[in-house]
Amino acid sequence: MTAVIHEYQGAAPRIHETAFIAPGAVIIGDVEIGPQASVWYNCVVRGDLNKITIGARSNVQDGSVIHVDSPEYGGSPCVIGEDALVGHLAMLHGCAIEDKGFVGMKATVLDGAVVKGYGFVAAGAMVAPGKTVGEGELWAGVPAKMLRPIGDRERVSIEYGAAHYVEEAEKYKKILSAS
């Protein structure tokens, strides 16, 4: 099994040579994936109607979906900054995750929402359209609301998580190239 990477209406994905795209991932259209970023198993990154950017060393974990709406219908690109973590089964739609932002497992971040640096979206949370998760804030619930500032341990876990996924991606590249 390989990843499915293809253009859509003349827009082809641009994937840095050091990025890791797992088998089973689907990358379509106007998508840019930066150095040492990783897109894991069974993710869909569909830049068919607008641009999607995944920054350096950021990771999009297994089963996540990233999509956008057309600008002609008010849609925004989906921009993930550097060293950001997107947990398993997350849904991002036309939103921005800034450098060192964190989106937990099965969380949803909708159109026009922003997760600032060290912003922490809890597992299962749903950030409504246009909301901003502030720097260093933990948001949880449906709809998500600010619970409290994150602590030092959570800040370290974001930094560790980004570095960890860069290391894991290198291991997987070696394993997959050997088979």
Salt bridges, closest charged atoms under 4 A:
ASP30 OD1 - ARG14 NH2 3.07
GLU32 OE1 - ARG14 NH2 3.86
GLU32 OE1 - LYS51 NZ 3.53
ASP48 OD2 - ARG46 NH1 2.62
ASP48 OD1 - HIS67 NE2 2.88
ASP62 OD1 - HIS88 ND1 3.14
ASP69 OD1 - HIS93 NE2 3.99
GLU82 OE1 - ARG57 NH2 3.29
ASP83 OD1 - ARG57 NE 2.79
GLU98 OE2 - LYS116 NZ 3.52
ASP111 OD2 - HIS93 ND1 2.92
GLU154 OE2 - ARG148 NH2 2.74
GLU168 OE2 - LYS171 NZ 3.07
GLU170 OE2 - LYS173 NZ 3.01
